[in-house]
Structures are given as C-alpha cells and as structure tokens.
Amino acid sequence: MTMSTSFLIAILILSVSTVQGADYNFPPAPSPGSTAQGGHYNDFPPGPSPSAQPNPKDFQNMKQFLAYLVIQRFKRTITYDPLNITGTWVGTRICDNDHLNTYRGFFCDTPPNTTDLTVASIDFNGFHLGAPTLDGFINGFPDLALFHANSNNFGGTVPNLLGLQYLYELDFSNNKLSGLFPTNVVPLSGLAFLDLRFNFFQGHVPPPIFLIGYEALFLNNNFFNSSIPANLGSSPVEYLTFANNHFTGPIPVSICNTSSTVLEVLFLNNQLSGCLPYEIGYLRDITVFDAGLNKLTGHIPLSFGCLSNVQELNLAQNYLYGEVPEVVCQLARTGNLVNLSLSDNFFTALGVNCWDLIHNNVLDVRWNCIPGLPHQRPFEECAWFLSLPKLCPLVPYMPCEANPGRQNTTCYNDWASHFDHNPPMPPLPPHASFNQLRKGKTN
C-alpha cells in the first residue's frame, strides 16, 4: 500500500459524498440469551428480556442504534471465540471503545457531510472468530470504509456489498469462504485493496476486476482454475498475487502495461504454460517477479536485462532452456538483484558473469543440463528434452537499450511484442516423473 490505513481513512472521510438513502433492512434478532458454541463457550449471562433492550434514545444517534442491532445479531451467530472478543460487545457506547475497552474491532468516524458518528471501520485481524456466514453483518454497515478479517474462521460466501459506497479496503484472507469469485465487488469502483488469500474460492477470475484501480490484489492460495484474463495489464495494481492456484494458459502479454505501477507479481505454483513473455522486461520498477513451479518454456528473454530494480527473480521448476543471459546476471552488479532462482529447468549454458553469482549464492541452477556443474539432470533426461522441437523465439532486443529514457509505458508499439507467446508445444511429463529418475541420487 502507498499510504497508511489511517491516512487513507482520513482522505476518504474528507473527500467522498454524503451518505444518502441507506437501506437498513435487518432480519429479526434471534432469541435472547444465545451463547457461542463449539470450540469456546463465552461466559455471557442470559440476555435481557425484550422489555430491557436498549432503544434509540439510549444511543448518540440512530446510526449507532442500528449498528448495535447488527452487532448483537452477529454476536449470536458466533460459534468460536477463543479470545472472548464478543464479551466486549456490550452496552450502548459503541464509539467510545478507545477509553472503555468495549466493542473491540469496531472503530467509528463521521461520514462525509454529516455530524453522526458511526461505525466506519471493522478490524477483526487475528481474532480467530468463527461464524457460518458474514451475510447480514458487513452489509449492515452502510458507512463502512474498511473491513479486515485476516485469520478467522468465517464461512459461506461473500455477501452482497453493493450498498457500501465508501468501501475501499476488503480483507477476507485466511478464512473458510468459498464459492466463485465474488463478482459483487466488481462495481465497487473505490476499492483499492482486495485480499482473498487462503480461502476456498474457485472458478474463473472475471476480466472486469482488472478495470478497478486496485493498489493490491491478492488471490493466492485458493482453487481458481481458469486462464488469467488477457486484460491483466489494464490494472494500475502495485502488488498482484496469483500464486498457489490452478491457473492455466500463458502469462498475458498485456502485463507490460502495468510497468508504471507494478512492484511485485507472484505467479508461483500454477499450471501456466507457453513462452515466457518478452514483455515482462518492461516492468521497470518491479522488485519481485516469481513464476516458479509452472509449465513455462522458451529462453529467458533478453528484455529481462532491463529489470534494473528486481531483487527476487524466480523461474525455477519450469521448462526453460538455452543460455542463462549475461545481461540478466549483470543485474546483480548493475541493479538490485540478490536472488536468481533457475533450478529444475533445462538450461545448457551460462553467461560469464553468471558463474560468479553461483559462487556468491545469488544464482541457483541445480538440476539443469549445464556441463561442468554438479547436481545437474541425468544425461538421458537432458537428451530427451533437447530433442523436442523448440517453438519459442529468442528476441534479440532490449527495450531499455532502444529507449534509454524509457518514457513510454506501453509495449504494443514494439515490433518484438507481436510474436506468438503460446505456440503448440509437445507433451511434457510432469516434474514428478523426473523425480522417479532421480531416485537414489544425492544433491
């Protein structure tokens, strides 16, 4: 993120328009006296009788009364609360939690052009709360700007959030949410941070998601199993993770159009295939690029020598071949490169500077086909792969040399960006079959 959370909240509250026409449509609360079940029983006394329930005049304003109803309804659905967080959700002073240690996780602010103090932010990170659904809870706060729920046990699907006009940060990471990609977040044009990591989402990622002005989009560790949309480069994203899913197909060449914003991209551990795109060399500010453990093939494009800011470059466990380019290894001397992982490929040669990087533990080229180095693939394995047709072209071109100023942020006017990145490839065995050949060998 480029700004702190507190600063972003301040900007949000000062800049967006007035809350109008919020639809407060809450289902009736369950019977009083319910307690958390499952892994932890909260030591709450029986709930008050209906006649003793607070009424609107007990609150600072109507917004806080309505927030109280939503919180108490959700509290009765909690099935696990090891830190007794819900034990603090008592009383009518929802917005005085800084002084009274009540309503932990809820933070108030004043929506634009109003004097009504109400819940504007919810931060449940690390609370380990369990509930079967978040529906009726998140979407019960019409003025909500930020929702963080990392490391809880919330289930179900993502509720309809279309009524939350101020929402700009949404973190569902490390929960038990499931279903298809939550398309109801697509119309939330103000959303700058979306974190769906470590859940059970599946299916495809809708292309319109890359038309939103995200600063960070984290999709890793789910079960998405489609190709990555071709309009990936339409996003002004800074941090982008697809790792540990089941994405297929090529890396979209439009990624070069994120060159003015993207800092980190993780494609690690998917089933991506096709030629390693030359256009990646346009990512002039990128510090981390990780496409390890896929089915990518071809040469490392010379354009990678333009990644002067890259610190971590991981292309291990693919089907790359040819010579490790000298211009890439030189980045350890002329740029910021500290880790170049190329193990488990089919490289056959190294540039002169690359040998020094092996000795300095910057470059890892174990399990390739490089003569004279230890810990390489068996001869039979290398001979088999090298006999296959090679369909990925080696582009003898570096965009940073042709355009030293590097002012243009698009690569579609570049002649070298129009070759086929995903030609038909011969069948390749899974890495597991190679492991069978290595039984009994030492590292």
N, C-alpha and C positions, 0 to 999 in steps of 0.2 A: 504494500500500500504506500502511496506517496505522501499521505498526511495522516496524522494520528487520528484515532477514533474520536477523541474529544473535540479536536478541531473540526473534523467533518460534521459532527453533530451541530456545533455552533454555526457553521456555514449553512447547514440545512435549515436550521430554525430561523435564520435571518433572511433566507432567500426565497423559500418556496411560498406558495399562495395559501390563502385561508382555507381551513377545513370547513367544508360545507356539505350538507346533505348526507352525513354518515348514517349508514343503516345499522342500527343497533338491534339486531334480531337474534336474541339469545334463547336457546332451548331452556326449559324449566330445570331448576337445580334438582339433583337427586335428594332423597330423603335425608334429613339432618342426622348427624351422629356417625356418618360413614368414616372409616379409618383406612389408612394404607394397608394393603395386603401383600403377601408374597414374602420377599426376602427381608422385609423390615416392617415391624408394626409401630406406627407412630403412637406416642403416648398422649393422644389428644383426649380431653374429656368429651362426653357426649355433646353433640351440637345443641345450640339453644333451640327452644321451641320457636315455631314460626312467629309468634307474637313478640319474641325478643329480638328478632332480626333487625339489624340497622335499617334505617330508612334514609331517603335522600338528604334530609336536613341534618343528618349526623356527619355529612361529608362537606368538604370545602366547596365542591361544585358537582354538578350532575355527571360530568365526565368521570370523576373519581368514583362515584357511586356505581356507575355502570362497569368500570374496571373492577371494582370489588366483586360484583356479581360474577364476572368472568373468571376471576382468580379463584373464588370459592368453589365454583362449579368444577374447574380443572383440578383443584386440590382433592376433590372427592374421587377423581379418576386415577390418582397416583397409586401405583402398585408397588413402588420400591423407592425408599428414601433413606439411604444409609446415613446421611449427614443431618437428618431431621430438618431439612430446609423448609419444608411446609409448616413446621412448627412455628416459624416466624411470620407466617401469613395470617396474622390475626389483627383484629382491631380495625379502626377506621382511618388511621394515619398512614395511608398508602405512600404518600410522598414525603414523609418525614423519616425514612428508613436510615438516613445517614446518622441521625442522632439517637434513634430509639432501637436500632438493630431489628427492625421489623421488615417484613416483605423483602427478604433477601432475593436478589436477582432482578428486582424491578427498580427502574430509575425514571424520574419524571422530568419534564421540561414543559415549556409553554409553546404550543403550536403557533405558527405564524398568524399575526394579526388577531390575536385573542389573548385574554388575560387568564384563561383557565389552565391551571397547572394540571397535567395528567401524565399517564404512563407513555413515555416516548421511546424507551429502550428496555430490552429484556436480555439479560446475560446469565445464562444457566451453565456456562462452561465449567466442566468438571464436577457438576453436582451429582451425577450418576442417578438422576431421577428416572423412574420407569412409568410409562403410561401407554395405553394401547393406541392412542391417536392424539394428534395435535389439532385436529379439526374442531372448530368452535373456540379455540384458545387464541392462537396467533391472530386469526382473522376477527377476533373480538375486540381488538385494539385499533380503531381506525386512524389513530395518530402515530402509530408505531413507525420508527425510523430504522431501528436496528434490532435484529434478533440473532443471538448467538446461543447455540445449544451443543457445543462440542462435548463429546464423551458423556452421553446419557444413554438411556435405553428406550427412546421413543419409537413407536411402531406406526404401522399404517402407511398412508400415502401423504404427500404434501398437500395441505388444504388449499382451497381457492383463496388467493391473496390479492385478487384484482382490486379490492376496495382499499388497499393500503397505499395511498397516493404518495406518501413520504418515504417509503421503504427504500433504503439504499445499501444495507448490508444484511446478508442472509447466510447463516452458517448452520447447516444440519449435519456436520461431519461427525463420524463415529457414533452412529445410532443404528437403528434397525428398520429404517424406512425402506420401502420397496415400491415396485410398480415401474411404469415407464418414466422417461424424463419428465419432470413437472412442467409441462408446457404453459401452465398458468403464470409462470414467472416471465415469460417472453414479453408480454405487454408492459411489464414494469420498467419503463424506459429510464427511470432514475437509478436502477440497481447498478451499483459499482462493484459489488463483491458477492460472489455466489460460490459456496463451498458445499459440495455434495459428497465429499470423500468418505470412504469406509462405510458404505451402506449397501443396499441390495437392489439398486436401480438397474434396469436392463433395457434392451431395445436400442433404438437409434437416438442420436442427438439431433434435434431439429435445426436446420440451417439458420432460421431467424435468430437463434441465440447469439450468433456472431455479428448481428447488427446492433447489439446493445453495447453501450460504452463501458464495458467492464474494465476494471483495473486488474482484477484477479478472478480466474475461473478455474476451480479445482473439481475435476471429475474422476480422479483416480480411485482405484480400489472399489470398483463396482463391477457390473456384469454387462456393460454396453457392448454390443456385438455387431455394429454396423461399420460402414466406412466413415471416415471423418469428412464432414461436408466440405465441398470444394470452395466455399466462400469463407473458409477459415481466416483468410487474410483481410476480411472486412472488419475485423475486430481491432480496436485500439488497445488490446489487452497487454498487460505487463508480465503477468505470471499465469502460465497456462499448463495444466497437467492433465494428461490422458492416461497416465501410467496404470499398469495392472488391471487392464480390462481385456476385452476380446475384439478390439477394433481391427478391421481388415482393410485391404486396399492400400494405395500409395499415400505418402505424405503429400497433402495438397500443395501445388507449386505456388498458390496464392499466398503462402506463408511469408513470402518476401515483402508483401505489402504491410506487414507489421513491423518493418525494420526501424521505424522511428519511435516505437514504444516497447516492444517485447524485450524482456530481460532474462526470463527463464522459461524453457519449454521442456516438458517431460513426456516422451512417447514410450518410455520403458515398458517392456514386458507386455506386448500385444502380439498381433499377428499381421503387422503391417508388411507390405511387400512392394515390389517394384524397385526402380532405380533410386538411389539416394539423390534427392533433388539438388541440382546446381544452385537453385535459388536460395538455399539456406545461407549461402555466402553473403547475402545482402543484409543479414541480421547484424548490423554493425555494433549494436550496443549489448548484444546478448552475452550473459555471463555463464549460463548453464544450458547446455544442449545435450539431452540424453535420449537416444533412440536405441539403446541396447536391448538385447533379447527380443528380436523381431525376425523377419524374413527378408530384410532389405538386401539388395545386391548391387553390384557395379563397383566402379572405382570411387575413392573419395574425391569429390570434385576439387579442382584447384581453387575454386572460389572460396573454399573453407579457409584458405590462407588469408582471407580478408576479415576473419573473425578476431579482430585485434583485442577485444575485451573479454573473450571467452576464457573462463577459468577451468571449467569442468566440461570435457567433451567425451562422451561415452557412446561408442558404436560397437561395443563388444557383442558377441553371440549373434552375428548376422551371417550373410553370405557375401561379404565384401572381398575384393581381390585386387591384384595388381600391386603396384608400389605404394607404400605409405609416402605421401608427397612431402618433399623437402619443405615446401612453403608452410605446411601445417606444423611440422616440428619446429620451425623457426619461431612460431608464436610463443614458445617458452622463453625465447631470448628477446624478441622484439615486442611481444604483447604480454598478456597476463596468464597464459596457460600454465596450470600446475598439475593437471591430471588428464592424461590422454589414454583412454581405455579402448584397446582394439583387439583384445584376446578373443579366441574362438571365432576366427574368420578364416580367410584363405589367402592372405597377403603373401607375396613371394619375394619382396624386396623392400629395402628401407632407404630413404634419403640419408645423406651423410650426417646431418645434424640429429637424425633420429637415434643413432647409436648412442650418442651422449645422453639422451633422455632415458634410455634403458638403464644406464649406469646410475643415473640420478633418481631413479624410481618415479619418474614422471610418466613414462610410456610403458604400457603393458601389452606385449604382443605374443604372449604364450598361446599355444595351440593354433598356430598358423602354419604356413608352409615355407618359412624363411630359412634357407640353407645356412648352416653355421651357428644357429642359435639352439640352445637346449629347450626342452619342453615344447616341441612342435608336434604337429599331427603326424600320424603314421604315413609313410610314403604312399601306400595304397590309397589312402583316403584323399591325399592331395592329388594323386594322378587321376583318380575318378572325377573329382570336381573340375580339375583343369581341362579335362577332355570335353566338358559340356560346352555348348555354344554360349558365347558372351554377347549379349544384345544391348548392354548399356554403353552409350558412347562416352568417351573421355573428352570433355570440352576443354580445349587449350586456351583458357581465357580466365582472367581475374578482373572482376568489375571494379575493384578498388584501384587497380593499376590503370585501367582505361579511363576511370573518372576519379582522379585523386581527390577532388573536392567532395565527392560523394553527396551531392546535394539532393539528387532525385531519390524519392522513397519508393518508387515503383520499379518493377523489373520487367514489365510487359513490353517495354520498348527495346528490350535487349534481344538481339538475334539468337543468343545462346539459350534463351528460355523456352524455345518452341519445339524442342525435340521430345520424343515420346518417353515419358518417365515410367511407364508401366507396360513395357512390351511383354508379349507372351514368353514365359520362362519355362525351361524344362523342369520336370518334377524334382524337388529336392527332399531328401529324407529329413525327418525331424532330428533335432540335436540329440535326442535320446538314443537314436540308432547309432550315432557316432560314439556315444558313451560305451556301447557294447564293445566296440573295437578297442577301447582304451582299458578295458578290464585287465588288471594285473600290471598296468604301467604306473610309474611314480611321477609325481610332479617335480 
